[in-house]
Amino acid sequence: MKTRMNRREILRYTAWLTGTSVAAPLASAVLTGCSEAPPGDAAPSATPADGQLLHFFSPKAFGLITEIADTLLPRTDSPSASDVGVPQTLDTMLGKVLEQGYVEQFQRLWTDLEAALTQANFASQSQGEREALLSQLETSTDAAQASARDGMVMLKQQVVIYYLTSETIGEQYLNYLPIPGEYKPCISVDDVDNKKWAI
């Protein structure tokens, strides 16, 4: 029997996919939900070509983040990461929500990951080549790639979490019940279209 997918299950699933536990600041943000940033926050740092206001990444870095996210979660019979706004959510979380210590750590690791991907000409590669490169980075045991590897794991965790908790995936690709009804502990999976529960 399939059980309701809640935020804790999403965190466990993400940790399983990346082979490492989810950092406390990120887990806390996911479990408590995210509120709007308080007034008086710093103005967005940049505006990429599509008009999206950025709070953390430069337009160039945001483009690379989008390519990475769509390599990890491409469009198939479900939307891609960028289709459901994962890069925008990532940028907002890092720029306005997550704890400063976590953000600073991510920035250090992202700088090394960005350099490694640029050196490997990630942007000019095919989807298959990109997948292979990201997989190689994520599983590398080379000490010289340790920082880029940790950055890859950190980024992948956020991409997966924001994808699974997006409104589109929650409402259209997982079971979603905004107002819970009667509790039924034992039901056939056919009764819920063979889908897991959203949040």
N, C-alpha and C positions, 0 to 999 in steps of 0.2 A: 504494500500500500504506500502511495506517495504521501508525504506529509507536507504541511504548509511550509513554504520557504520564507523564513524570516531573516532579519538583518544578521543575526548571529550565524545562521547557516550560510549566508553569502560570504561572511568573513572566513568561515571554515573552508568553504569551496575555493575562495581566492588563495588562501594559504596552501591548500592542496595543489592548486595549479602552479604555484610559483615555488613550492618546496620550502617555504620559509614562513614564519609567523608574521602576521600583519602588525605593523608598528602601532603602539598605543595611541598616539595622537590621531592617526587615521581611523583606527577602530572606534575611538571615542566619537569622532565626528559622524561616522556612519551609524553607530548605535543610538546616538541622541538625536539624529536628524540635523539638518542644517538650516539655520535661520538666516534672514537677510543680514548683510553687514550693517553695523551701526552707522548712523549718519556721521559725516565728518571724516570718512576714510579718504585716503589719498586718491587722487584722480587716476583713471586708467593710464597705463604707461604708453600704450600705442594702439593704433587701429589698423589691422590688416586690410587687404584689398576688399574683403567681403563686408566690411563695415563693423565687424565684431569688435567691441571694446575689450582690450586686453588689460589684465591686472598683474600679470607676472611675466609672461613670455614676450620676447620681441616678435614682430611679425614673421621674421625668417624662422625663428625657433618654433613658433606656433605652426608653421607650415610643416616642419619636420615632425613635430608631435602628431599632427594629423595623419601624416603618412605612416608613422609607426603604429598608431592606434588602429588604422585601417588594415595594416598588415597583420596585426594580432587578431582583429575581429573584422574580417572583410564582409562585404555584402554577399549573402548567399540566399537561402530562403528566409532569412531574417535580415534586418538592417545592419549596416556597418557601424562601427564605433562613431564615425563622424555623422552618420545619418541621424543618430539620436543625441548628438551634442556632447559627446564625451570630451573632446578637446576643450570646448568652452567651459565645461564643468571643472575639468582639471585646472585650467587657468584661474578660474574664480576661487576654487578651493585653496590653491597655493597662494594666491594674491590677497585673499580676504578672510579665509576661515581657519585654516590649519595653524597649529602652534608655530611660533617663530623658530624654535630649535629644529623642528622637523623640516620646515621650509628651507632653512640654511643648509641642512644636511642634504636635502634633495638638490639644491642648487649646486653644491660641490660635485655631487655624483652626476648630475645632468650635464655639467660642463665637460666631464670626461667622456660620458656616453656620446654626447653630441660630437666631440672631436673624433672619437673612434668611428662613428657612423659616417662622418664627413670624409675621413681618410679612406674608408672602404667604398666610397661613392654610392652610398645607400640610395640616394634619390634617383640615380640613373639606372638602377637595377630593376629586374622583373619582379613580379609578386613572389614567385618561387624562390628567387635568389634573396629577396629581402627576408622571407621567412627563415631561410637557412642561416642567414647572417645573424638574425636576432636570436635564433635558437643556439647558435654557436656561442654568442656572447653570454647568454643566460647560463650556459652550462660550462663555461670556460674555467679551467683550473690554473690558467696562466696568471702568475702574480702580477704581471704587467697590465693585465686586463681586469684586475679585481675591482677597481673603482667603477669602470664602465659596466661590469657585470652587476654590481650592486645597484647601480643606477637603472639598469634594465629591469631588474626584479622589482625595484621600488615603483618604477613607472608602470610596469605590467599590472601590479596589484591595483593601482589606482584606476587604470583603464578598465579592468574587469569589474571592479566594484561599482564604478559610475555607470557602466553599461547595464549591469543587472538591476541597479536601482533607478534607472531612467524611467520616465513615465510611459514611454512607448513600449519598452520591453515588459514593464510591469503589467500594463493593461492589455496588451495585444498578444504577447508571447508567453506569458506566465498566467496562472490563475490569479485573478485580482478581485477582491471583495472589499470595497471601501467601507461598507457597513456590515460587520459580521452578523450572521444569522444564527440559526440553530447549530449547536455543536454535534457533529456526527463523527464519532471516532473510527468507525469501520465502514468505509464505502468502497465501491469498485472504482478503479482508475478510469473506467469508461464514463463514470458520472462527472468527471472533471476533465474530459477530453485528453487524458494522458499527459496533462501538464502539471508542472510544479506550481506552487503558490508564490505569488509576488509578496514582498514584504509581509 
